[in-house]
Amino acid sequence: MAKLVSQLALTAMIMSSPLVGATPAEQSGSYLVSKQCGTQQHCFNTIQAAFDAAQQATASGWRTIEVAAGHYYEKVTIAGSQIRLVGQGPQLTRLHFDEVAETAGKYHRDNWGTAGSATLTINADLVAIEGLTIANDFDYLSNDALPKDSPQRVRHMQAAAVLLDIASDRVEFSNVSLEAYQDTLFANGKRAYFRHSKIAGNVDFIFGNGQLLIEDSIIESRRRGKTFDAGVIQSYISAPSTQLANPIGIVVHRSQLTREAGLPDHSVTLGRPWHPTTNFADGRYADPNAVGQVSFIDCFMDSHIHPSHWSSMKGTARDGTKTAVFTPQQSRFYEQGSYGPGATRDDIGLSWQPSLSIEQIHDYLFTDWQAFNRP
């Protein structure tokens, strides 16, 4: 009963609490985003315009972008350090766009559509995001429901809400809601921390090679547009591509694995190993050193979690075909202290054990990272 009360309290706090104590825009180093600026100084109609002004400012130290309640349809990039983006709560402040990988290559330096699709891109050190929803509104469900041979169907339908790009480090999200479907959160940088937040998606919706700690949050699996037979795995929560040199990848701690209405029992696994296709001196194939690491520690799991808990994933073989298969048993997958109706799992022969406890993970991640308040 105590765990159920805790889950309900966490949901209410994340989804309904407005942010308290946001920095007023008139203070030094602060900027306001509003649809009704009038003649107010340091006030902008778009979030990107406020960021651009903050990054051009000569004053050192943290700069705060306070965003009024409202919907902001724009694609935003944060490239400057010591930036704080503060909304009025996930139900009141919403940043959204609707780009998709099929057409988003133009937004990325390497013409990579998945990365280019992100509504919010962070490519900087020391960034704090608080009190808003960040969404990718691409109509995934309608597209997913189309037959594969339909001329109207978008083939590459990854549509990210947030990209943590390669120069990102020491990024904190607090009281935020990320909403998309496939590839919601792309961790492609260094360290990031989520707390008291919600991340919603379906296929591989928390993925990448970054080092990501998610605590006291809601991980919501969403429906697919296409129809599946009963008991068939439809989606995967995570798809880590952690480099072997890094002891941790994606760590989910004290969080709730929930589902939206209509998602059937036993239809989602905790993750599958992503070995990105990479250029090497002897060819282009799945990176053998991308041995994904993901841990679920002390998490509630609803009945949508499949009893196997983990899945395999195909990758590019050395001959260029998509025939390489990477299994959970070859990966760094781990769970401890799971509870709830989805916690019961089959023994599929996982043997990997982490070298760091959750306390040591905190110490490892937060070395030289003293700017934010943490539990």
C-alpha positions as CSV (number, residue, x, y, z in Angstrom):
1,M,0.0,0.0,0.0
2,A,2.8,2.4,0.8
3,K,4.4,1.8,-2.6
4,L,1.0,2.6,-4.3
5,V,0.6,5.8,-2.4
6,S,4.2,6.8,-3.3
7,Q,3.4,6.1,-7.0
8,L,0.3,8.2,-7.0
9,A,2.0,11.0,-5.2
10,L,4.9,11.0,-7.7
11,T,2.4,11.2,-10.6
12,A,0.5,14.1,-9.1
13,M,3.7,16.0,-8.3
14,I,5.2,15.6,-11.8
15,M,2.0,16.4,-13.8
16,S,0.3,19.1,-11.8
17,S,2.8,21.0,-9.7
18,P,3.7,24.4,-11.1
19,L,7.3,25.5,-10.6
20,V,7.8,27.6,-7.5
21,G,10.4,30.2,-7.1
22,A,11.3,30.9,-10.8
23,T,13.8,33.7,-11.2
24,P,12.0,37.0,-12.2
25,A,12.9,38.2,-15.7
26,E,13.9,41.7,-14.5
27,Q,16.8,40.3,-12.5
28,S,20.3,40.5,-13.9
29,G,21.1,37.6,-16.3
30,S,17.4,36.8,-16.7
31,Y,15.2,36.8,-19.8
32,L,11.4,36.3,-20.3
33,V,9.6,34.5,-23.0
34,S,6.0,35.4,-23.5
35,K,3.4,35.9,-26.2
36,Q,2.6,39.3,-24.6
37,C,5.9,41.1,-24.1
38,G,4.6,44.6,-24.9
39,T,7.4,47.0,-24.2
40,Q,9.0,44.9,-21.4
41,Q,12.8,44.7,-21.6
42,H,14.5,41.4,-21.9
43,C,11.3,39.8,-23.2
44,F,11.0,37.7,-26.3
45,N,8.2,36.0,-28.2
46,T,10.2,32.8,-28.9
47,I,12.4,30.6,-26.7
48,Q,15.2,30.6,-29.3
49,A,15.3,34.4,-29.5
50,A,15.8,34.5,-25.7
51,F,18.6,31.9,-25.9
52,D,20.3,33.8,-28.6
53,A,20.2,37.0,-26.6
54,A,21.5,35.2,-23.5
55,Q,24.4,33.6,-25.3
56,Q,25.4,36.9,-26.8
57,A,25.5,38.6,-23.3
58,T,28.9,39.5,-22.0
59,A,28.0,38.9,-18.3
60,S,29.5,35.7,-16.9
61,G,27.6,33.2,-14.7
62,W,24.2,31.6,-15.0
63,R,21.5,33.0,-17.3
64,T,17.8,32.2,-16.8
65,I,15.2,31.9,-19.5
66,E,11.8,32.1,-17.8
67,V,9.0,30.9,-20.1
68,A,5.4,32.0,-19.4
69,A,2.5,29.6,-19.7
70,G,1.5,28.8,-23.2
71,H,2.3,26.7,-26.3
72,Y,5.5,27.4,-28.2
73,Y,5.8,25.8,-31.6
74,E,9.5,26.0,-32.4
75,K,12.7,24.0,-32.8
76,V,15.2,25.1,-30.2
77,T,19.0,24.6,-29.8
78,I,21.0,25.4,-26.6
79,A,24.7,25.9,-27.5
80,G,25.8,28.0,-24.6
81,S,26.8,26.9,-21.1
82,Q,25.3,27.9,-17.7
83,I,21.8,28.2,-19.1
84,R,18.6,27.6,-17.1
85,L,15.3,27.1,-18.9
86,V,12.3,27.5,-16.5
87,G,8.7,27.0,-17.4
88,Q,5.6,27.3,-15.2
89,G,5.0,23.5,-15.0
90,P,4.5,20.7,-17.5
91,Q,0.7,21.4,-17.8
92,L,1.2,25.1,-18.4
93,T,4.3,25.6,-20.5
94,R,4.7,23.4,-23.7
95,L,7.5,23.5,-26.2
96,H,6.6,21.4,-29.3
97,F,7.5,20.8,-32.9
98,D,6.7,18.0,-35.4
99,E,9.8,17.2,-37.4
100,V,10.6,13.5,-38.4
101,A,13.8,11.7,-39.4
102,E,12.7,11.3,-43.0
103,T,13.0,15.0,-43.6
104,A,15.1,16.3,-40.7
105,G,18.6,15.7,-42.0
106,K,18.9,19.3,-43.0
107,Y,18.9,20.3,-39.3
108,H,22.0,18.1,-38.5
109,R,25.6,18.7,-39.4
110,D,26.0,15.1,-40.7
111,N,22.5,15.0,-42.3
112,W,21.4,12.5,-39.7
113,G,17.6,12.6,-39.6
114,T,17.0,11.1,-36.2
115,A,19.2,13.6,-34.4
116,G,17.9,16.4,-36.6
117,S,14.3,15.7,-35.7
118,A,14.6,16.8,-32.0
119,T,12.4,19.6,-30.8
120,L,15.0,20.6,-28.2
121,T,18.8,20.1,-28.9
122,I,21.2,20.7,-26.1
123,N,24.9,20.9,-27.1
124,A,26.4,22.6,-24.1
125,D,27.8,22.1,-20.6
126,L,25.9,23.0,-17.4
127,V,22.3,23.3,-18.5
128,A,19.2,23.1,-16.3
129,I,15.7,22.5,-17.7
130,E,12.7,22.9,-15.3
131,G,8.9,23.0,-15.3
132,L,7.7,22.4,-18.9
133,T,6.6,19.8,-21.5
134,I,8.9,19.2,-24.5
135,A,7.1,17.3,-27.2
136,N,7.5,16.0,-30.8
137,D,4.0,16.1,-32.3
138,F,4.7,14.1,-35.5
139,D,1.6,12.0,-36.2
140,Y,3.3,8.7,-35.5
141,L,0.2,6.7,-34.8
142,S,-1.5,7.5,-38.2
143,N,1.7,6.8,-40.0
144,D,2.4,3.6,-38.1
145,A,-1.1,2.3,-39.0
146,L,-0.4,2.6,-42.8
147,P,0.5,-0.5,-44.8
148,K,4.3,-0.7,-45.4
149,D,3.8,-0.3,-49.2
150,S,1.6,2.8,-48.9
151,P,3.1,5.7,-50.8
152,Q,1.9,8.0,-48.0
153,R,3.9,6.2,-45.4
154,V,6.9,7.9,-43.9
155,R,9.6,5.2,-43.7
156,H,12.0,6.8,-41.2
157,M,9.5,7.8,-38.5
158,Q,11.9,8.5,-35.6
159,A,10.8,11.8,-34.1
160,A,12.8,12.9,-31.0
161,A,11.7,15.3,-28.3
162,V,15.2,15.9,-26.9
163,L,18.7,15.4,-28.3
164,L,21.6,15.5,-25.8
165,D,24.2,16.2,-28.5
166,I,27.9,15.3,-28.4
167,A,29.1,18.4,-26.5
168,S,26.4,18.1,-23.8
169,D,27.5,17.4,-20.3
170,R,26.1,18.1,-16.8
171,V,22.6,18.6,-18.0
172,E,19.7,18.4,-15.4
173,F,16.0,18.0,-16.1
174,S,13.6,18.5,-13.2
175,N,9.8,18.4,-13.3
176,V,9.7,18.1,-17.0
177,S,7.6,15.9,-19.3
178,L,9.1,14.5,-22.6
179,E,6.4,13.4,-25.1
180,A,7.0,11.6,-28.4
181,Y,6.8,8.1,-29.7
182,Q,9.8,6.5,-31.4
183,D,13.2,7.8,-30.0
184,T,11.8,10.4,-27.5
185,L,15.1,11.0,-25.7
186,F,18.4,10.6,-27.6
187,A,21.4,10.6,-25.1
188,N,24.3,11.2,-27.5
189,G,26.5,13.3,-25.2
190,K,28.0,12.9,-21.8
191,R,26.3,13.1,-18.4
192,A,22.6,14.0,-17.8
193,Y,20.3,13.7,-14.9
194,F,16.4,13.4,-14.8
195,R,14.4,13.7,-11.6
196,H,10.7,14.1,-10.8
197,S,9.9,13.9,-14.5
198,K,8.1,11.9,-17.1
199,I,9.4,10.4,-20.3
200,A,6.8,8.9,-22.7
201,G,7.2,7.0,-25.9
202,N,7.1,3.6,-27.5
203,V,10.0,2.2,-29.7
204,D,13.5,2.6,-28.2
205,F,12.3,5.8,-26.6
206,I,15.3,6.3,-24.2
207,F,18.4,5.5,-26.2
208,G,22.0,6.3,-27.1
209,N,25.6,6.2,-25.8
210,G,25.4,8.9,-23.1
211,Q,25.5,8.5,-19.3
212,L,22.0,9.1,-18.1
213,L,20.6,8.7,-14.6
214,I,16.8,8.9,-14.2
215,E,15.4,9.0,-10.7
216,D,12.0,9.3,-9.0
217,S,10.3,9.6,-12.4
218,I,7.6,8.1,-14.6
219,I,8.6,6.1,-17.7
220,E,5.3,5.8,-19.7
221,S,5.1,3.3,-22.6
222,R,2.7,4.4,-25.4
223,R,0.6,2.6,-27.9
224,R,1.5,1.7,-31.5
225,G,-0.6,2.7,-34.5
226,K,-0.4,-0.8,-36.2
227,T,-2.2,-3.9,-34.9
228,F,-0.3,-6.7,-33.2
229,D,-1.4,-10.3,-32.2
230,A,-1.9,-10.8,-28.5
231,G,1.4,-11.5,-26.6
232,V,3.6,-10.1,-29.3
233,I,6.3,-7.6,-28.3
234,Q,5.5,-4.2,-29.8
235,S,8.0,-1.8,-28.3
236,Y,11.2,-1.4,-26.2
237,I,11.8,1.2,-23.5
238,S,15.5,1.6,-24.0
239,A,18.2,1.0,-26.7
240,P,21.6,1.7,-25.1
241,S,24.7,1.9,-27.3
242,T,27.1,2.5,-24.4
243,Q,30.8,2.3,-25.2
244,L,32.7,-0.4,-23.3
245,A,35.0,2.2,-21.8
246,N,32.0,3.7,-19.8
247,P,30.9,1.7,-16.8
248,I,27.4,3.0,-16.9
249,G,24.9,4.0,-19.6
250,I,21.2,4.4,-18.8
251,V,20.3,3.9,-15.1
252,V,16.6,4.1,-14.0
253,H,16.3,4.3,-10.2
254,R,13.2,4.5,-8.0
255,S,10.9,5.1,-10.9
256,Q,7.5,3.9,-12.2
257,L,7.2,2.0,-15.5
258,T,3.6,2.7,-16.5
259,R,1.5,2.6,-19.7
260,E,-1.1,4.7,-21.5
261,A,-4.6,3.4,-21.9
262,G,-5.0,0.7,-24.6
263,L,-1.5,-0.7,-24.4
264,P,-1.9,-4.5,-23.8
265,D,-0.2,-6.7,-21.2
266,H,3.2,-8.3,-22.0
267,S,3.8,-6.0,-25.0
268,V,6.9,-4.1,-24.0
269,T,10.4,-5.0,-23.0
270,L,12.9,-3.0,-20.9
271,G,15.4,-2.7,-23.7
272,R,17.4,-4.1,-26.6
273,P,21.1,-3.5,-27.5
274,W,21.8,-0.9,-30.2
275,H,25.1,-1.3,-32.0
276,P,25.1,1.8,-34.4
277,T,26.4,1.3,-37.9
278,T,29.8,3.0,-37.9
279,N,32.7,3.8,-40.3
280,F,35.8,1.8,-39.6
281,A,39.1,1.5,-41.5
282,D,38.0,-1.9,-42.8
283,G,34.4,-1.1,-43.6
284,R,31.1,0.1,-42.3
285,Y,29.3,-2.2,-39.8
286,A,27.7,-2.3,-36.3
287,D,30.1,-1.0,-33.7
288,P,31.4,-4.0,-31.7
289,N,32.4,-1.7,-28.8
290,A,28.9,-0.3,-28.3
291,V,28.0,-2.9,-25.7
292,G,24.9,-1.2,-24.2
293,Q,24.5,-0.8,-20.5
294,V,21.1,-0.2,-18.8
295,S,20.0,-0.8,-15.3
296,F,16.6,-0.7,-13.6
297,I,16.9,-0.4,-9.9
298,D,14.0,-0.4,-7.4
299,C,11.4,0.3,-10.1
300,F,7.7,-0.4,-10.2
301,M,6.7,-2.3,-13.4
302,D,3.1,-2.5,-14.6
303,S,1.7,-5.5,-16.6
304,H,2.7,-4.2,-20.0
305,I,6.3,-5.5,-19.3
306,H,6.8,-8.8,-21.1
307,P,8.0,-11.7,-19.0
308,S,11.3,-12.0,-20.9
309,H,12.0,-8.4,-19.9
310,W,14.6,-7.9,-22.6
311,S,14.9,-8.3,-26.4
312,S,17.6,-8.8,-29.1
313,M,18.3,-6.3,-31.9
314,K,19.6,-6.6,-35.4
315,G,22.6,-4.7,-36.7
316,T,24.7,-4.3,-39.8
317,A,27.0,-7.2,-40.5
318,R,30.4,-6.7,-42.1
319,D,29.0,-7.7,-45.5
320,G,26.6,-4.7,-45.3
321,T,23.4,-6.7,-44.7
322,K,21.2,-6.3,-41.6
323,T,21.9,-9.8,-40.4
324,A,24.0,-9.4,-37.3
325,V,22.0,-10.1,-34.1
326,F,22.9,-8.7,-30.7
327,T,21.4,-10.4,-27.7
328,P,20.7,-9.4,-24.1
329,Q,23.1,-12.1,-23.0
330,Q,25.9,-10.3,-24.9
331,S,25.0,-6.9,-23.3
332,R,25.3,-5.2,-20.0
333,F,21.6,-5.4,-18.9
334,Y,20.7,-5.5,-15.2
335,E,17.8,-5.1,-12.8
336,Q,17.4,-5.2,-9.1
337,G,14.5,-4.6,-6.7
338,S,11.8,-4.6,-9.3
339,Y,8.2,-4.8,-8.0
340,G,4.7,-4.7,-9.3
341,P,2.7,-6.9,-11.7
342,G,5.3,-6.7,-14.5
343,A,8.3,-7.5,-12.2
344,T,8.1,-11.3,-12.5
345,R,10.5,-12.4,-15.2
346,D,11.7,-15.5,-17.1
347,D,15.3,-16.6,-16.6
348,I,16.9,-15.8,-20.0
349,G,20.5,-16.4,-18.8
350,L,21.7,-12.8,-18.1
351,S,24.9,-12.9,-16.1
352,W,26.4,-9.4,-16.3
353,Q,26.8,-7.7,-12.9
354,P,27.5,-4.0,-12.4
355,S,30.8,-2.9,-10.7
356,L,29.1,0.2,-9.1
357,S,26.3,0.4,-6.6
358,I,23.7,3.2,-6.9
359,E,25.6,5.2,-4.4
360,Q,28.8,4.8,-6.4
361,I,27.0,5.7,-9.6
362,H,26.0,9.0,-7.9
363,D,29.6,9.7,-6.9
364,Y,30.8,8.8,-10.4
365,L,28.3,10.9,-12.3
366,F,28.4,14.0,-10.0
367,T,32.1,14.4,-9.8
368,D,32.8,18.1,-10.6
369,W,29.1,18.7,-10.8
370,Q,28.1,20.9,-7.8
371,A,25.8,23.4,-9.5
372,F,22.4,21.8,-8.8
373,N,20.5,20.6,-5.7
374,R,20.1,16.9,-5.6
375,P,18.5,14.5,-3.0
